[in-house]
């Protein structure tokens, strides 16, 4: 979403205030208008006189309704909104608390007498319910997603903004039916769930858990962004609201899960070192170094270093007590030099975060042929790091030398969202996939508690 100019916003507020003032003056200046505004006042004046707060500002600025036609009939968009509210239990919400009863009462009033007053009341009721629904769906207080910055969160709009975005859509009905204030995957999964009402309770709960995860994604993450699903181990490159490319990835094992998180891919590191995790030093490297000696370390390109920096001091490895390292009695910092055996491959893409997760190339392409690709220690291995790099760099990869740890900043930081989706729409069906981290059981238990 484009950032609004503070000057234009201030100008709009002044115009709104002027419109409200003019409508109030019109009612005060005409005794007939003031005495019988229902039959005599213009449609907009009636709306403004009944509205309060942001709704009053919105309708003072606009010259027409959104939800009720001139002859008192709910529009197609109103009917679509009513259907969403009536099925909002699928969103994990209570239809009654959003305003289902108020909508039904307003429609009943219209059917009895479609006067300017009842039309205005129905119009404002639909707007209030719409605003409440949008706010509730975009609330992320319960999300498990870790955000590097608040700008990555779904924006929870005020009433005026929600209505303005809806009114600006080319088709309000399509905007509502498509739930365009949510990430596109949300409406797709929700429609698949509604199309299969006979699904059993466990499938229903899994689908609702996935809808909850999708609520953590903003409707418009940016013109270009990366989306990764750790459950299916797949990455998508999005431009606007559509994926333009996709590839397989390898993500964390169940015991070293890739976290659900959001950040900005900011730079690439070509010819990276691999900083070997301590548990791998103890479990894999120490026993082999003890058995094979210095030759093993040289073949693997391993170095003992003083710290985790590119200019760290390289320490002698000849006097290491590898049995003590294996037992956890001695801690080492070890890195692997760039080259054919380096676990990072030729490049890694950093989206700085406290969890130390990043995207990287891999020499072990065989794992990409597995159906379940949860093998890493948390970081994300790429099927085609060069292809992703060209997309991130907006065209071509830079030319670099053979020197290690060469940083190249992206032209523009690219948002990245890592989520966990075990349910998806598959044509007219609802497909439930693997749950490699076992998160659905906990999520469905939380949903059950929230419904009590």
C-alpha positions, 0 to 999 in steps of 0.5 A, a space after each residue: 500500500 502506498 504511503 499517504 501524504 500527511 498534507 493530503 490527509 490533513 486536507 482531506 480531514 479539513 474537507 470532511 469537517 467542512 462537509 459535516 459543517 455544511 450538512 449541519 448548516 443545511 439542517 439548521 437553516 431550513 425549518 422544514 428540513 430540520 423538522 422532517 429530515 427523513 422525508 426532506 433531507 438529502 441522502 448524504 445529509 441524513 447519513 451525516 446526521 445519523 453518523 458518528 466519529 469516523 463514519 461521520 467524517 467518511 460520509 460527509 466526504 462521500 456523496 453516496 452509499 456503499 451498501 444500500 441502493 437508492 430504493 432501499 435494497 442491499 447491494 451485492 456487496 452488502 449481501 456478500 458481507 452478510 454471508 461473510 459475517 454469517 460464516 465468521 465462525 470459520 474465522 474463529 470469530 463470533 458472528 453475534 459479537 461482530 454484529 450479525 443481529 444488527 445487520 438482520 434487524 437493519 435489513 428487516 427495517 428496510 423491508 418494512 419501510 425503505 425511508 431515508 432514515 431506515 436506509 441511512 441506518 442500514 448503511 451505517 450498520 453495514 459500515 460499522 460491522 464491516 469495520 469491526 470485521 476487518 479490525 478483528 481479522 487483522 488483529 495479530 495479538 495471538 499470532 506466533 509470528 516473530 516480526 523483525 519490524 512492526 512495518 511487517 505486521 498487518 496494518 489494523 486500520 481505523 474506520 475511515 481508512 477501512 471504508 476508504 479502501 473499500 470505496 476505492 475498489 473498482 468493484 466493492 462486491 469483488 473486494 468484499 467477496 475476495 476479502 481483499 483486506 487480507 492476504 490472498 491465500 486467506 480468502 482462497 483457503 476460507 472458500 475451500 473450507 466453506 465449499 466442503 462443509 461436510 469435513 470432519 471436526 479434526 480437518 475443520 480445526 486444522 483449516 482454522 489453525 491455518 487461517 489463524 496463521 495466514 492472518 499474520 500475513 499482511 494483505 499487501 506485504 509489498 510489490 515484491 516479497 518472499 513467502 516460505 512454507 516450512 510445512 511443505 518446504 517450499 518458497 514462492 517469489 511474489 510480485 503484487 498478489 501473485 507468485 511469479 516463481 517457486 522452488 523447493 527448500 530444505 528447512 529445519 528438523 522437528 527438533 531444530 524447527 525453522 521459526 515462523 517469522 518475518 523480516 527483510 532480505 537485505 544483502 547477499 554474502 558470496 563465498 561465505 564461511 560456514 560457522 559450524 554449530 557447536 552440536 555438530 562439532 561435538 557430534 560429527 566433526 570431533 569423532 572424525 578429527 580424533 580418528 583421522 587427525 589433521 588430514 580430515 580437517 584439511 580435506 573439509 576446509 575446517 578452521 578453528 577461529 577466535 570469534 564469529 567474524 570474517 577477520 577472526 584469528 585462525 587458531 592452531 588445531 594441533 593441540 585440540 583434545 577432540 575427546 574432550 570436545 566430543 564430550 562437551 568439556 571443551 567448546 570450539 568456534 569452527 568455520 568451513 572455508 568457501 569451496 565445493 564442500 562448504 555447507 553454505 554453497 556459493 551464497 547466502 542471503 541474510 535477513 538479520 534476526 535474533 534467531 540466526 536464520 538465513 537462506 543459503 545455497 547447498 551442495 547437497 541437492 539430493 535432499 531436494 528430491 525428498 517429499 519431506 524436506 525437514 533436514 536442516 538445523 533451522 536455516 533454509 537451503 535453496 534449490 536454486 540460489 542463483 535464480 532466487 538471487 537474480 530475482 532479489 537483485 532485480 535482474 543479474 547477479 553481481 560479479 565477485 572475486 574468489 575472496 571469502 565473505 563478499 557482501 552485496 546489498 540488495 537494491 531494495 530490501 525484500 520482505 520475507 515471511 516464513 509461515 507454516 501451512 498444513 491445509 490448502 485449497 486444491 480445486 474444489 477440495 480442501 487438502 490437508 498435508 503433513 504436520 512435520 512440527 506437530 503444531 496443529 495439535 497445539 493450535 487446535 487445542 488453543 482454538 478449542 479453549 478460545 471457543 469456550 
